[in-house]
Amino acid sequence: MTLAIPPFSGLALVTPGTSKQDIYEASATQQHMLSTKLDMQDGRVFRYAKGGAVALVQALMGQTAVKDSKFVEIVQTGYAQVVGDTDITVLCTTGSAAGENDFSGGWLVCNKVSPAVLGDIYGILASKLQTGADTKLDLKLASPWRNAMGVTGEISLNYSKFFKTVVNAAYNQTAAVIGVPLCPVPIGYYYWAQVKGPAPLMVDTSETLEIGDMVACAVTLAVPGACGPWTHVTTGDSTYQMSRPWGTAMSIAAADEPALIDLCLE
């Protein structure tokens, strides 16, 4: 088994003028590997992402797709791995579903068994699901397999966090936030998500910002993807903050309008 590296698996870092896709453009065709970084000369930073099953709206915060439990902690019965291999086959949970190269830009993590293997992580360049007597996934790794793993080993497979992104859903987050699109993104299209620097971001209904406020998901979110002041929540004797700060308000706006936020997602 040998998988071809997808044509979009090029540089992990692009600069203005070298990107095949504009930051204000959504594309039906993938132009870069997911998570590819675009550094602008004005200090803004973007990551290449793919929209999910619902169209995305510009100036609303996105998040990664909710984790598929079928790809978590899979015991590799009958599927040992040999040191030095970059083309491997792993066992998947029966009933798993994934399109070709859905795991490109994602990660394989070794969960259990030998201490030499425990915690090993591998970037994935290409993937293809095979069904038959076993449900299995052919993978091309970005680096050779480092430590031998027996058939009792256990792995988890992770899509790129920029795969099938959706609008940030709630204060009690279901997945990590990934950035802000600067254009409308149709279902399944590819786009640049802004992760750092000045970006337009909608202010949630009834929320009020002041210049210099740290912002994040509003505690009582009315508009998915909108922001409010980064505040703490008190429950009983405990005070906690479930949502990480997204950035700092550079200019304010009325509720349901975009403010200028200096993003700090990376």
C-alpha positions in Angstrom: 0.0 0.0 0.0 1.4 3.4 -1.1 -0.7 6.5 -1.0 0.2 9.5 -3.2 0.7 12.8 -1.4 -2.1 15.1 -2.4 -1.0 17.9 -4.7 -2.0 20.6 -2.2 0.5 19.1 0.4 3.0 21.8 -0.2 4.7 24.4 2.1 3.3 24.7 5.6 4.0 28.5 5.4 3.0 30.9 2.6 3.6 34.6 2.3 1.6 37.3 0.6 1.8 36.9 -3.2 2.6 33.2 -3.0 -0.9 32.0 -1.8 -3.0 30.4 -4.5 -6.1 31.8 -2.8 -7.0 35.3 -1.6 -8.0 35.9 2.1 -11.3 37.3 0.9 -12.1 34.3 -1.3 -13.7 30.9 -0.7 -12.8 28.1 -3.0 -14.5 24.9 -4.0 -11.1 23.4 -4.8 -8.5 22.9 -2.1 -5.3 24.9 -2.8 -3.2 24.3 0.4 -3.0 21.7 3.1 -5.3 22.4 6.0 -3.6 24.5 8.8 -1.2 26.0 6.3 -0.1 29.4 7.8 -0.3 32.7 5.9 1.7 35.5 7.4 0.8 39.0 6.1 3.2 41.9 6.2 0.7 43.9 8.2 1.0 41.4 11.1 -2.2 39.5 10.5 -2.0 35.7 10.5 -4.3 33.2 8.8 -4.7 29.4 8.7 -6.2 27.5 5.8 -9.5 25.8 6.7 -12.5 23.9 5.3 -16.1 24.7 6.0 -18.4 22.0 7.3 -22.0 21.1 6.6 -23.4 24.6 7.2 -22.3 27.8 5.4 -20.1 30.1 7.4 -20.7 33.9 7.8 -17.9 36.4 7.7 -16.9 38.1 10.9 -18.2 35.3 13.1 -15.8 33.1 15.1 -15.5 29.5 13.9 -14.6 26.3 15.7 -13.4 22.9 14.8 -15.9 20.1 14.2 -17.0 18.0 17.3 -14.8 15.0 17.8 -15.9 11.7 16.1 -15.9 9.1 18.9 -15.3 6.3 16.4 -11.8 7.4 15.9 -10.8 7.6 19.6 -8.8 4.9 21.4 -8.9 2.2 18.8 -7.2 -1.1 19.9 -5.0 -2.2 17.0 -5.8 -6.0 17.1 -3.8 -7.6 14.3 -2.2 -4.3 13.1 1.3 -3.9 14.4 3.5 -1.1 13.3 7.2 -1.3 12.3 9.9 1.3 12.9 10.7 3.3 9.8 7.4 2.9 7.9 5.7 6.0 6.5 2.9 4.1 4.7 0.9 2.2 7.3 -2.5 0.7 7.8 -4.4 1.1 11.0 -7.6 -0.6 12.3 -10.7 1.6 12.7 -13.9 1.1 14.6 -16.5 -0.8 12.6 -18.9 1.7 11.0 -16.4 4.4 10.7 -16.8 6.7 7.7 -14.2 9.1 6.2 -13.6 10.5 2.7 -10.3 10.1 0.9 -7.7 12.5 2.5 -10.1 13.6 5.2 -7.3 13.1 7.7 -4.7 15.0 5.6 -3.3 17.7 7.9 -4.5 15.7 10.9 -2.7 13.6 13.6 -2.3 10.1 14.9 -1.6 9.7 18.6 -0.5 6.5 20.4 -2.6 6.2 23.6 -1.6 3.0 25.4 0.6 0.0 26.0 4.4 0.3 25.7 6.0 3.3 27.4 8.2 3.6 24.3 5.1 4.2 22.2 2.9 6.1 24.6 2.4 9.7 23.6 4.0 9.3 20.1 2.4 11.6 17.6 2.5 11.6 13.8 1.3 14.1 11.2 -0.8 12.7 8.4 -0.2 13.6 4.8 -2.8 11.4 3.1 -5.5 8.9 4.1 -7.9 6.4 2.5 -10.6 4.3 4.3 -10.9 0.7 3.3 -13.8 -1.6 4.2 -14.1 -5.3 4.1 -13.5 -8.0 6.8 -12.0 -5.1 8.8 -12.6 -1.4 8.6 -9.1 0.1 8.2 -7.4 3.3 7.2 -4.4 3.6 4.9 -2.2 6.5 6.0 0.9 8.3 4.7 2.7 9.8 7.6 4.8 13.0 7.5 7.6 11.3 9.5 8.7 7.6 9.8 7.2 5.4 12.6 9.6 5.7 15.5 8.9 2.9 18.0 7.6 -0.6 17.3 4.0 -1.1 18.4 2.4 -4.5 18.9 -1.1 -5.6 18.1 -2.4 -4.6 21.5 -1.4 -1.0 20.9 -4.1 1.8 20.9 -4.3 4.9 18.8 -6.6 7.9 18.2 -7.0 9.6 14.9 -7.6 13.3 14.7 -8.7 15.4 11.8 -7.0 18.8 11.4 -8.7 21.3 13.7 -9.3 23.3 10.5 -11.4 20.5 8.9 -15.1 20.9 8.5 -15.2 24.0 10.7 -18.5 25.4 12.0 -19.6 28.5 13.7 -18.7 28.7 17.4 -21.8 27.3 19.1 -21.8 28.2 22.8 -19.9 29.5 25.8 -19.6 25.9 27.1 -17.5 25.1 24.0 -17.8 21.7 22.2 -14.4 22.2 20.4 -11.6 24.7 20.0 -12.1 28.0 18.3 -10.1 28.3 15.0 -10.5 31.8 13.6 -12.6 34.2 11.7 -13.5 34.1 8.0 -13.3 37.4 6.1 -15.9 36.3 3.5 -19.0 34.1 3.3 -18.0 30.4 3.0 -20.4 28.0 1.3 -20.8 24.5 2.6 -17.6 22.5 2.2 -15.6 25.3 0.7 -12.0 26.2 1.6 -11.0 29.6 3.1 -8.4 31.5 5.2 -9.4 31.8 8.8 -7.8 34.8 10.6 -6.2 33.8 13.9 -4.1 36.8 14.8 -4.2 40.6 14.3 -6.9 43.1 13.7 -10.1 41.4 12.5 -13.8 42.3 12.3 -15.9 40.3 14.8 -19.6 40.6 15.5 -20.6 41.8 18.9 -23.3 39.6 20.4 -26.9 40.9 21.0 -27.1 43.0 24.2 -23.3 42.9 24.8 -21.3 46.0 25.3 -17.5 46.4 24.7 -15.0 49.0 25.8 -11.7 49.7 24.0 -9.1 47.5 25.6 -11.6 44.8 26.8 -10.5 41.2 26.3 -13.2 39.4 24.3 -14.4 35.9 24.0 -17.7 34.0 23.6 -20.5 35.7 25.4 -21.7 33.8 28.5 -25.3 33.9 27.4 -24.7 33.6 23.6 -27.5 34.8 21.4 -25.8 34.9 18.0 -23.4 31.9 17.4 -19.9 33.1 16.5 -20.4 36.6 18.1 -18.3 38.0 20.9 -18.7 39.7 24.3 -16.4 40.8 27.1 -14.2 38.0 28.5 -15.9 37.4 31.9 -15.9 34.8 34.7 -18.8 32.7 35.8 -19.6 32.0 39.4 -21.4 28.7 40.3 -21.8 28.2 44.1 -18.4 28.9 45.6 -16.5 28.4 42.3 -15.5 31.1 39.9 -14.2 29.9 36.5 -13.7 30.9 32.9 -14.5 28.2 30.4 -13.8 30.2 27.2 -10.3 31.3 26.4 -9.8 35.0 25.4 -10.0 35.6 21.6 -8.3 39.0 21.6 -8.6 42.6 22.6 -11.1 45.2 21.4 -9.3 47.9 19.3 -12.6 49.7 18.4 -16.1 49.1 19.8 -19.4 48.6 18.0 -23.0 48.4 18.8 -24.5 44.9 19.5 -25.1 43.0 16.2 -22.4 45.0 14.5 -18.7 44.1 13.9 -16.0 45.5 16.2 -12.3 45.5 15.4 -10.6 42.9 17.5 -6.9 42.2 17.8 -7.1 38.4 17.7 -4.6 36.3 19.7 -5.6 32.7 18.9 -1.9 31.9 18.3 
